[in-house]
Amino acid sequence: MTSSHEALAHPASSAEAAPGNQPGAARGAHGRGTPPKGTASWRSRLYRWDMKASPYVLIAPFFVVFGAFSLVPLLYTAWYSLHHVQLSALDHQTWAGLGNYTNLLSSEFFWNALQNTFSIGVISTVPQLLAALWLAHLLNYRLRGSTAWRVVMLTPYATSVAAATLVFTLLYSWDGGMINWLLHFVGVDPVNWRESDWGSQFAVSSIVIWRWTGYNALIYLAAMQAIPSDLYESAALDGAGRRQQFRHVTVPMLRPTILFTVIVSTIGATQLFGEPLLFGGVSGSKGGSEHQYQTLGLYMYDQGWIIGNLGKASAIAWSMFLILVIVAVVNMLLSRRLRKSP
Amino acid sequence: MRTSTRRSHGPVAFAAVAALTTGLLAGCANDSDDGSPDATGGGGGKGRITLTVGTFGVFGYQQAGLYDEYMKLHPDIAIKENVTTRTDVYWPKVLTRLQAGSGTDDIQAIEVGNITEAVQTQAAKFVDLGKEADKSQWLDWKLAQATTKDGKTIGLGTDIGPMAVCYRKDLFRKAGLETDRTKLAEQWKGDWAKYVDLGKQYMKKAPKGTKFMDSAASVYNAAVGGASERYYDKDGNVVWDKSEGVKKAWDVAMTAATSDMSAKLKQFDPTWDQGFANGTFATIACPAWMIGYIEQKSGDSGKGKWDVAAAPTAANWGGSFLGVPTASRHQKEAIALAKWLTAPEQQAKVFAKQASFPSTPSAYPSLKPQADTTAYFSDAPLTQIFSDSAKTIPAQYLGPKDKPIDSAIADVGILQVEQKGKTPAQGWEAAAKEIKDVLGQ
């Protein structure tokens, strides 16, 4: 918007904005002020063209890269999902229609993966965002060394998935892991974290929570600092304590930010992949012997790259995409309602 | 002011975009670069050819100094190895590159679990090495695995995994079992079930904190590795649920899984490594390549305590091939290097370094493990044990989905019984469902 506006305003503003000390600009302004026909109109057309085109040129790299590495693969995946394709015979495609999709709908592995994705998503996202909100609230007070605290919060986010998961896998290891060692002091029998149904999901979620809480807390913190302080002052004058201020001032003002983090976390949860894969170790794409923590992302990887049924894997990918679209629509409707109610 | 700076950005942006896009395109095209001398090549003039070798895990060529030796023999050749640690990451990548006809290395390693898929679906993408090398050098079954029905050999055999049993002498002694390797081999000769029976005996007097074996999947792999027919029959039909070899191996694994003799570890997990170091299991089914692994993971604490005995039945577990993709830009040189690397003399050198066992019998008489290794395993006659096994391994019929089927049985079926307390029948059913999914039925 700004750039096309600037383009229209070009001749006047350049004349104004270029007093003597800018020789190049001044000459340009002069040229435009007294139009000697031929060259000037050619020139001004060139300028106008430059003004109109250069914004597009500037944003083009994104779209070129997006087209080449996102859009084309996306459409190609859709094409694959309608065919029987093996990884070992990519050129040999036979039309399957919606066969891959109906296969998924009748596959218990798919429903299991969907359910796991949902349950891991819930038990990782909800505590994560609540904790982030609480941490941001604490950090919003005047603290000694607040920058240091903020940096500390962001360190898990800066850690690689692989490194974090490796450490967590050792912590959760059945035999000699630290968590089972601690549990033993409160008289709990060692838990086989990786193979138990709820234990494995809990363990995977804890990695996600550990990595992302600080990131979300910083986003909340930034939004909190944008809340005008007179709101708090007047709330304090009305006799609101800290807790009430948090409930009646902070949270309502943060609504758009909370919505944003919910959307981002939901997308992240739907695509959850690295943590469960590495947590599983060898043949981690199975997500446990009973697929107890196999997410949709893992199921897709297992089908496509380990087993080699690329057609089916593509169908899973598109199903994930459709699920995200549904989530986005629900989110949009929700946020519209939230915006209406003050 | 603002507009004048903006104006000057136009051409700059153009240039930037142009540079970016050409950079991207160039990046795509230049995937496997050649020509210029390379870091590992250690200098050299122009016109030097760089050959790339794509491998996974640890092939030991670099470690045994074979690349350096070859480069010394052929000053015009530089060699660069591209290693991917895990096969399950390596192989899909190779498959897509082979089919795209670009991005492959000049030599591409193929694991035995993938060789049938390569033979059946990618034969056209590999050079026929059968015409180039003396085929009689290799064990018949090894050569046959890499040869198509119409006689094209797409890969030259590197190592094989002849089977033995590695055991902790000290723990056996404490449990009151025989410790002599020949007598032990005699006790379980002919059947892995006898080995498991010995496990029951061990568990009666097991030293505290130890189990008889590392995992039930390990004995399954060892037992099934001795069967001619496992998941596919001679004609390529899927017969895993009817196969005698699978049934027998499964039963042995189930006895192991349900009688509390396994440490319930998952092979190649960090906890498995710790198990070696802490001595939590007394035996492990031990293909030749496991020797180096044990030595490394058990460390000093295991020195002189491990011993090696002949396995109940001859079996093969693991092994690889080297193929030359037709997309290689230096086929002639790549073929020569592949031939050299898989020649008996070089295989013997890799054995000396890391006990990867040669697939070329003529190398057997000259095999010499490192003195350290022999001492580590109580002076067991490693060469003899493994070459005896290697010579009697039966030919195996493999299929394109061998690996995922194997994983369905070991990582789903057996693991459910071993770690989740399911019954063997439930485990079998779960594996069956998984395999159905694998085969897209």
Interface residues (C-beta under 8 A of the other chain):
Chain A: S3 E6 A9 H10 S13 S14 A17 A18 Q22 G24 A25 G28 Y47 D50 M51 A53 S54 V57 L58 A60 P61 V64 V65 A68 H84 Q86 L87 S88 A89 L90 D91 N103 S107 E108 F109 L166 T169 L170 S173 W174 D175 G176 N192 E195 S196 G281 V282 S283 S285 K286 S289 E290 G304 W305 I306 I307 G308 N309 K312
Chain B: M1 R2 T3 S4 R6 R7 H9 G10 A13 F14 A16 V17 L20 T21 L24 D88 P92 L95 T96 Q99 E117 Q120 T121 Q122 A263 K264 L265 K266 Q267 F268 D269 P270 T271 Q274 G275 T280 P400 K401 P404 S407 D411 V412 L415 Q416 Q419 K420 A430 K433 D437 V438 G440
